[in-house]
């Protein structure tokens, strides 16, 4: 490695270059720290989503059950109305005889 004097670079220039490198390293470390904080915040948010998802899935299951019960009730009502209608028609036919 050549010395600064041999390459014609003054001590002041060398000191300035070292200060520039030091500043770049400091900035890079600060940026890494910010990235780490952001990653931790995102990880915390992700961990909070899990229980919410489980709760919503259970709620969805309950809604599915309610939907099925309502459909069954509607089907039962439709079947009763059909039977009543058929009985009514039979009665009318018997009256005509």
C-alpha positions as CSV (number, residue, x, y, z in Angstrom):
1,X,0.0,0.0,0.0
2,X,1.3,3.4,-0.9
3,X,1.6,6.1,1.7
4,X,-0.4,9.3,1.3
5,X,2.7,11.3,0.8
6,X,4.0,9.1,-1.9
7,X,0.7,9.4,-3.8
8,X,0.7,13.1,-3.4
9,X,-2.4,13.2,-1.1
10,X,-2.0,15.6,1.8
11,X,-2.8,14.7,5.3
12,X,-5.9,17.0,5.3
13,X,-7.3,15.2,2.3
14,X,-6.7,11.8,3.9
15,X,-8.4,13.0,7.1
16,X,-11.4,14.3,5.0
17,X,-11.7,11.0,3.2
18,X,-11.7,9.1,6.5
19,X,-14.3,11.5,7.8
20,X,-16.4,10.9,4.7
21,X,-16.1,7.1,5.1
22,X,-17.0,7.4,8.8
23,X,-20.1,9.4,7.9
24,X,-21.2,6.9,5.3
25,X,-20.8,4.1,7.8
26,X,-22.8,6.0,10.4
27,X,-25.6,6.7,7.9
28,X,-25.6,3.0,6.8
29,X,-25.9,1.8,10.4
30,X,-28.7,4.3,11.1
31,X,-30.5,3.1,8.1
32,X,-30.1,-0.5,9.2
33,X,-31.5,0.4,12.6
34,X,-34.5,2.0,11.0
35,X,-35.1,-1.1,8.8
36,X,-34.8,-3.2,11.9
37,X,-37.4,-1.1,13.8
38,X,-39.7,-1.3,10.8
39,X,-39.3,-5.0,10.6
40,X,-40.2,-5.4,14.3
41,X,-43.3,-3.2,13.9
42,X,-44.4,-5.3,10.9
43,X,-43.8,-8.5,12.8
44,X,-45.9,-7.2,15.7
45,X,-48.7,-6.3,13.3
46,X,-48.5,-9.7,11.7
47,X,-48.7,-11.4,15.1
48,X,-51.8,-9.4,16.0
49,X,-53.5,-10.5,12.7
50,X,-53.4,-14.2,13.6
51,X,-55.9,-14.0,16.5
52,X,-58.2,-11.7,14.6
53,X,-58.2,-14.1,11.7
54,X,-59.2,-17.0,14.0
55,X,-62.0,-14.9,15.5
56,X,-63.3,-14.0,12.0
57,X,-63.1,-17.6,10.8
58,X,-65.2,-18.7,13.8
59,X,-67.7,-15.9,13.1
60,X,-67.9,-17.0,9.5
61,X,-68.6,-20.6,10.6
62,X,-71.5,-19.3,12.8
63,X,-72.9,-17.3,10.0
64,X,-72.7,-20.4,7.7
65,X,-74.7,-22.4,10.3
66,X,-77.3,-19.6,10.6
67,X,-77.6,-19.5,6.8
68,X,-78.1,-23.3,6.6
69,X,-80.8,-23.1,9.4
70,X,-82.6,-20.3,7.6
71,X,-82.5,-22.2,4.3
72,X,-83.9,-25.3,6.0
73,X,-86.6,-23.2,7.6
74,X,-87.5,-21.7,4.2
75,X,-87.5,-25.2,2.6
76,X,-89.8,-26.4,5.5
77,X,-92.2,-23.5,5.0
78,X,-92.2,-24.1,1.2
79,X,-92.9,-27.8,1.7
80,X,-95.8,-27.0,4.1
81,X,-97.3,-24.4,1.8
82,X,-97.1,-27.0,-1.0
83,X,-98.9,-29.6,1.1
84,X,-101.5,-27.0,2.1
85,X,-102.0,-26.0,-1.5
86,X,-102.3,-29.7,-2.6
87,X,-104.8,-30.4,0.1
88,X,-106.8,-27.4,-0.8
89,X,-106.9,-28.5,-4.4
90,X,-108.0,-32.0,-3.4
91,X,-110.8,-30.5,-1.2
92,X,-112.0,-28.4,-4.1
93,X,-112.0,-31.4,-6.4
94,X,-114.0,-33.4,-3.8
95,X,-116.5,-30.5,-3.5
96,X,-117.0,-30.6,-7.3
97,X,-117.8,-34.3,-7.3
